[in-house]
Amino acid sequence: MFNHDDLPGAHALRYLRAHLRDIPDFPKPGILFKDITPLLAEPRAFHITLDLLAERFIGEHVDTVVGIESRGFIFGGALAARLNASFVPVRKPGKLPYKTDRVGYTLEYGTAELEMHKESIRPGANVLIVDDLLATGGTASAAAELARKQDGKVVGFAFVVELDFLDGRRRLLEGGSSNVGVFSLVHFGAGE
């Protein structure tokens, strides 16, 4: 099992962290939003992010990458291409045109629902759940539930940013994913 403390070099992580921007009171008062758009705007930072995420999962036999709306699409699609895996989008209700599976969940500032097209994941496929940020773990846990509903085997979670103080990693590991890795590149503690 992967130890999340065994991260890439400190220089690369400082470089990525320098390309994240704090947005206070978004999407509601009291939330400090970690904005990844400066990282996306810098080709080198984006490339390094994808390289580091892909490097962790090479050899894991990932069949399907599930990307969570909307920023998870950016990293998930590119990561799926690098891992030679299929890509499955998980979206908010009403955004997918075909029959869907749906699951409700809680997040750090409310409740929500996610959907995935039925028959998106081959039964027994090894699935990697990808998003830009791990906070409370509600969104990623819901995506994993959708993958399992289609008989996919969740083999890992990958995030660019993890807010350690919100304990999302624990939620993922307790929610039926204790035998998989949770991998995040940049970690933030309370007040950072």
Buried (B, 14 or more C-beta within 10 A) or exposed (E): EBEBEEBBEEEBBEBBBEBBEEEEEEEEEEBEBBBBEEBBEBEEBBEBBBEBBBEBBEEBEBBBBBBBBEBBBBBBBBBBEBBEBBBBBBBEEEEBEEEBBEBEBBBBEEEBEBBBBEEBBBEEBBBBBBBBBBBBBBBBBBBBBBBBBBEBBBBBBBBBBBBBEBBBBEBBBEBEBEEBBBBBBBBBEEEE
